[in-house]
């Protein structure tokens, strides 16, 4: 009987680990889908270090910026460029042009009002999809029509220089198995070139890792103490890495970490002082980051502070209501 019971326990633990791995895969796949501008679009980020020289000075009247980009896939249809708008509305027009490197004729040309750039960190320049773009080099040109020192934009010094987007056929994805498999594999592999998505995926793997540690050492007396410390440290590392290293807003990551931390604090009756302490530290960060003009870090710090403090409030309210009963 003891052996049967032991086998059942081991089987239960193995089932839980398989479920946690499946959860990791589902969350990672969802993050992959959300990482691009659309479900049927694949985005490829072009880092600044891939270009010889980048002029980040304001683009004034008649000045141009050119970039040579290698197309990774067919159906190139959008180029996103990272602009600095200097925290103002700029009254200028930029001309966007694109052509093959081997051809002097521009494939597409259009003027854009720079005041619209103020609402987006990356501005999308769309054009008719180039069906046979894979492997070809394209010249992308930006020209200012009447930019001035006080009303102009520049190429941003921070983040990715630009992103190229490739459109997959939605109907073929749903109807052609080979096309779907190619789309899925290409999107999945390309997404893991993004270090921020990799960071999110590793965070989603934490429940499996912690359960594996507990499973391996559960017969030892102080295992839960070790696991509890590891979970708190993991939360702190996740928050700090996201604030100071990740340049994207990962909404799914916030939702998953918030849900896990709320469940963990409630399930194991953990002191909410941990949540309040972390939240207070993040609030203290806010004015420091604002004085350093780190708007993205400031936004993330306040998001994490709100989420973590909210878990403490929810757990305390639940405890008060439970005690009254």
C-alpha positions as CSV (number, residue, x, y, z in Angstrom):
1,X,0.0,0.0,0.0
2,X,2.8,2.4,0.9
3,X,4.4,1.8,-2.5
4,X,1.1,2.4,-4.3
5,X,0.6,5.7,-2.4
6,X,4.2,6.7,-3.1
7,X,3.7,6.0,-6.8
8,X,0.5,8.1,-6.9
9,X,2.3,11.0,-5.2
10,X,5.2,10.8,-7.7
11,X,2.7,10.6,-10.6
12,X,0.8,13.6,-9.2
13,X,4.0,15.7,-9.0
14,X,5.0,14.7,-12.6
15,X,1.5,15.7,-13.8
16,X,1.9,19.1,-12.1
17,X,5.3,19.7,-13.7
18,X,3.9,18.8,-17.1
19,X,1.1,21.2,-16.6
20,X,3.5,24.0,-15.5
21,X,5.6,23.3,-18.6
22,X,2.4,23.5,-20.7
23,X,1.5,26.8,-19.0
24,X,5.0,28.1,-19.8
25,X,4.6,27.2,-23.5
26,X,1.1,28.8,-23.7
27,X,2.2,32.0,-22.0
28,X,5.4,32.2,-24.1
29,X,3.4,31.6,-27.3
30,X,0.9,34.3,-26.3
31,X,3.8,36.7,-25.7
32,X,5.2,35.8,-29.2
33,X,1.9,36.7,-30.8
34,X,1.7,39.9,-28.8
35,X,5.3,40.9,-29.6
36,X,4.6,41.8,-33.2
37,X,2.3,44.6,-34.5
38,X,-0.3,42.1,-35.6
39,X,-1.0,38.4,-35.4
40,X,-0.3,37.8,-39.1
41,X,2.6,40.2,-39.2
42,X,6.2,39.4,-38.4
43,X,8.4,42.2,-37.1
44,X,12.2,42.2,-37.4
45,X,14.1,44.7,-35.2
46,X,17.2,46.4,-36.7
47,X,19.7,47.3,-33.9
48,X,21.8,50.5,-34.1
49,X,25.1,48.6,-34.0
50,X,24.2,47.1,-37.4
51,X,24.6,50.6,-39.0
52,X,28.0,52.3,-39.6
53,X,26.9,55.8,-38.6
54,X,23.6,57.3,-37.3
55,X,23.1,61.0,-37.3
56,X,20.9,61.8,-34.3
57,X,20.9,65.6,-34.7
58,X,17.6,67.3,-35.5
59,X,16.5,66.8,-39.1
60,X,16.3,70.4,-40.5
61,X,14.8,71.8,-43.7
62,X,16.1,69.9,-46.7
63,X,18.2,67.5,-44.6
64,X,18.0,63.7,-45.2
65,X,18.6,60.5,-43.3
66,X,19.2,57.3,-45.2
67,X,19.3,53.7,-44.0
68,X,20.3,50.5,-45.9
69,X,18.2,47.6,-44.8
70,X,18.3,43.9,-45.7
71,X,14.8,42.4,-46.1
72,X,14.5,39.2,-44.2
73,X,11.3,37.9,-45.8
74,X,8.8,38.5,-48.6
75,X,5.9,40.9,-48.3
76,X,7.8,43.8,-46.7
77,X,5.0,46.4,-46.1
78,X,5.8,48.6,-43.1
79,X,9.0,50.3,-41.8
80,X,8.8,51.6,-38.2
81,X,11.4,54.3,-37.4
82,X,12.3,55.4,-33.8
83,X,12.1,59.2,-33.6
84,X,13.0,61.7,-30.8
85,X,10.3,64.4,-30.6
86,X,11.9,66.4,-27.7
87,X,8.7,66.3,-25.7
88,X,6.9,68.8,-28.0
89,X,4.6,69.0,-31.0
90,X,6.7,69.6,-34.1
91,X,5.2,71.5,-37.0
92,X,7.2,69.8,-39.8
93,X,6.5,67.4,-42.7
94,X,8.8,64.4,-43.4
95,X,9.0,62.7,-46.8
96,X,9.4,59.0,-46.6
97,X,10.9,57.1,-49.5
98,X,11.9,53.5,-50.2
99,X,13.7,51.9,-53.1
100,X,15.8,48.9,-54.0
101,X,19.5,49.5,-53.6
102,X,20.1,48.4,-57.2
103,X,17.3,50.7,-58.6
104,X,17.3,54.5,-58.6
105,X,13.5,54.6,-58.9
106,X,11.6,55.1,-55.7
107,X,9.0,52.4,-55.0
108,X,7.0,54.6,-52.7
109,X,7.0,58.2,-51.5
110,X,4.7,60.1,-49.1
111,X,4.7,63.1,-46.8
112,X,3.9,62.7,-43.0
113,X,3.0,65.4,-40.5
114,X,5.5,65.2,-37.6
115,X,3.0,66.3,-35.0
116,X,1.6,62.8,-35.3
117,X,4.9,61.3,-34.1
118,X,4.4,62.7,-30.6
119,X,1.9,59.9,-29.8
120,X,4.1,57.0,-30.8
121,X,7.7,55.9,-29.8
122,X,8.0,54.2,-33.2
123,X,6.2,55.6,-36.2
124,X,4.9,53.2,-38.9
125,X,5.5,54.1,-42.6
126,X,3.2,51.8,-44.5
127,X,3.3,51.1,-48.3
128,X,2.1,48.4,-50.7
129,X,3.6,45.1,-49.7
130,X,6.6,44.1,-51.8
131,X,5.9,40.4,-52.6
132,X,9.4,39.4,-53.6
133,X,11.4,41.4,-51.0
134,X,13.3,38.5,-49.4
135,X,17.1,38.9,-49.5
136,X,17.0,42.3,-51.2
137,X,18.5,45.5,-49.9
138,X,16.4,48.6,-49.6
139,X,17.3,52.2,-49.2
140,X,15.0,54.0,-46.8
141,X,15.1,57.8,-46.9
142,X,13.6,60.5,-44.6
143,X,13.7,64.2,-45.7
144,X,12.5,67.2,-43.8
145,X,10.4,69.7,-45.7
146,X,10.7,72.7,-43.3
147,X,12.2,71.6,-40.0
148,X,13.7,74.2,-37.7
149,X,15.9,73.9,-34.6
150,X,12.7,74.5,-32.4
151,X,10.3,72.4,-34.5
152,X,11.9,69.2,-35.8
153,X,12.5,65.6,-35.0
154,X,15.6,63.4,-35.0
155,X,16.5,59.8,-35.0
156,X,16.3,58.6,-31.4
157,X,19.5,57.7,-29.6
158,X,17.7,55.0,-27.6
159,X,16.2,51.7,-28.4
160,X,16.1,50.0,-31.8
161,X,16.7,52.1,-34.9
162,X,13.9,50.7,-37.0
163,X,11.6,47.7,-37.4
164,X,10.6,46.1,-40.7
165,X,7.2,44.3,-40.8
166,X,6.3,41.4,-43.1
167,X,2.6,40.5,-43.8
168,X,1.6,36.8,-44.0
169,X,-1.6,35.8,-45.8
170,X,-4.3,35.3,-43.2
171,X,-6.4,33.0,-45.4
172,X,-3.4,30.8,-46.2
173,X,-2.5,30.5,-42.5
174,X,-6.0,29.2,-41.8
175,X,-6.3,26.9,-44.9
176,X,-2.8,25.7,-45.8
177,X,-1.1,23.5,-43.3
178,X,2.4,23.9,-44.7
179,X,2.0,27.7,-44.9
180,X,0.8,27.7,-41.2
181,X,3.7,25.6,-40.0
182,X,6.2,27.8,-41.9
183,X,4.5,30.9,-40.4
184,X,4.5,29.5,-36.9
185,X,8.1,28.3,-36.9
186,X,9.4,31.6,-38.5
187,X,7.4,33.7,-36.0
188,X,8.6,31.7,-33.0
189,X,12.3,31.6,-34.0
190,X,12.4,35.3,-34.9
191,X,10.7,36.3,-31.7
192,X,13.4,34.7,-29.6
193,X,15.9,37.1,-31.2
194,X,14.2,39.6,-29.0
195,X,16.0,39.5,-25.6
196,X,13.0,41.1,-23.9
197,X,10.7,38.3,-25.0
198,X,13.4,35.8,-23.8
199,X,13.3,37.6,-20.4
200,X,9.5,37.3,-20.3
201,X,9.7,33.6,-21.3
202,X,12.2,32.8,-18.5
203,X,10.0,34.6,-16.0
204,X,7.0,32.4,-17.1
205,X,9.2,29.3,-16.5
206,X,9.8,30.2,-12.8
207,X,6.8,28.3,-11.4
208,X,8.1,25.1,-13.0
209,X,11.6,25.8,-11.7
210,X,10.4,26.4,-8.1
211,X,8.2,23.3,-8.2
212,X,11.1,21.2,-9.5
213,X,13.3,22.5,-6.7
214,X,10.6,21.7,-4.1
215,X,10.0,18.2,-5.7
216,X,13.8,17.5,-5.5
217,X,14.3,18.6,-1.9
218,X,10.8,18.3,-0.3
219,X,12.1,15.8,2.3
220,X,14.4,18.3,3.7
221,X,13.2,20.3,6.7
222,X,14.0,23.9,5.5
223,X,13.0,23.5,1.8
224,X,10.1,25.9,2.0
225,X,12.2,28.5,3.6
226,X,14.6,28.2,0.7
227,X,11.8,28.2,-1.9
228,X,10.2,31.3,-0.3
229,X,13.4,33.2,-0.3
230,X,14.0,32.2,-4.0
231,X,10.5,33.4,-5.0
232,X,11.0,36.8,-3.3
233,X,14.4,37.3,-4.9
234,X,13.0,36.2,-8.3
235,X,10.2,38.8,-8.0
236,X,12.8,41.5,-7.2
237,X,15.1,40.5,-10.0
238,X,12.1,40.4,-12.5
239,X,11.0,43.9,-11.4
240,X,14.5,45.4,-11.5
241,X,15.4,43.9,-14.9
242,X,12.2,45.0,-16.4
243,X,12.6,48.6,-15.1
244,X,16.2,49.1,-15.9
245,X,16.9,46.8,-18.9
246,X,13.8,46.1,-20.9
247,X,12.8,48.8,-23.4
248,X,9.3,47.5,-24.1
249,X,6.1,47.5,-22.1
250,X,5.3,43.8,-21.5
251,X,1.6,43.9,-20.4
252,X,1.3,40.1,-20.3
253,X,4.3,39.8,-18.0
254,X,2.7,42.3,-15.6
255,X,-0.6,40.4,-15.5
256,X,1.1,37.0,-15.0
257,X,3.5,38.2,-12.2
258,X,0.7,40.1,-10.5
259,X,-1.6,37.0,-10.5
260,X,1.2,34.7,-9.3
261,X,2.3,37.0,-6.5
262,X,-1.3,37.5,-5.4
263,X,-1.9,33.8,-5.4
264,X,1.4,33.0,-3.6
265,X,0.8,35.7,-0.9
266,X,-2.8,34.5,-0.2
267,X,-2.2,30.7,-0.5
268,X,0.8,30.6,1.8
269,X,-0.3,33.4,4.2
270,X,2.8,35.4,3.5
271,X,3.2,38.7,5.3
272,X,1.9,41.6,3.2
273,X,4.7,43.7,4.6
274,X,6.9,42.3,1.9
275,X,4.6,43.7,-0.8
276,X,4.3,47.0,1.0
277,X,8.1,47.3,1.4
278,X,8.8,46.5,-2.3
279,X,6.0,48.9,-3.4
280,X,7.5,51.7,-1.1
281,X,10.9,51.2,-2.6
282,X,9.5,51.5,-6.1
283,X,7.6,54.7,-5.2
284,X,10.9,56.2,-3.8
285,X,12.5,55.4,-7.2
286,X,9.8,57.5,-9.1
287,X,11.0,61.0,-8.3
288,X,14.7,60.0,-8.9
289,X,13.9,58.6,-12.3
290,X,11.8,61.6,-13.1
291,X,14.7,63.9,-12.3
292,X,16.9,61.9,-14.6
293,X,14.3,62.2,-17.4
294,X,13.9,58.4,-17.6
295,X,10.2,58.4,-18.6
296,X,10.0,54.7,-19.5
297,X,11.7,53.6,-16.3
298,X,9.4,56.0,-14.3
299,X,6.3,54.5,-16.0
300,X,7.4,50.9,-15.3
301,X,8.3,51.7,-11.7
302,X,4.9,53.1,-11.0
303,X,3.2,50.2,-12.7
304,X,5.0,47.7,-10.6
305,X,4.5,49.7,-7.4
306,X,0.7,49.8,-8.1
307,X,0.5,46.1,-8.9
308,X,2.5,44.9,-5.9
309,X,0.8,47.3,-3.4
310,X,-2.5,46.1,-4.8
311,X,-1.7,42.5,-3.9
312,X,-1.0,43.5,-0.3
313,X,-4.3,45.5,-0.1
314,X,-6.3,42.6,-1.6
315,X,-4.8,40.0,0.8
316,X,-5.3,42.2,3.8
317,X,-8.9,43.0,2.9
318,X,-9.6,39.3,2.5
319,X,-8.0,38.6,5.9
320,X,-10.2,41.3,7.6
321,X,-13.4,40.0,6.0
322,X,-12.5,36.4,6.9
323,X,-11.8,37.4,10.6
324,X,-15.1,39.2,10.8
325,X,-16.9,36.0,9.9
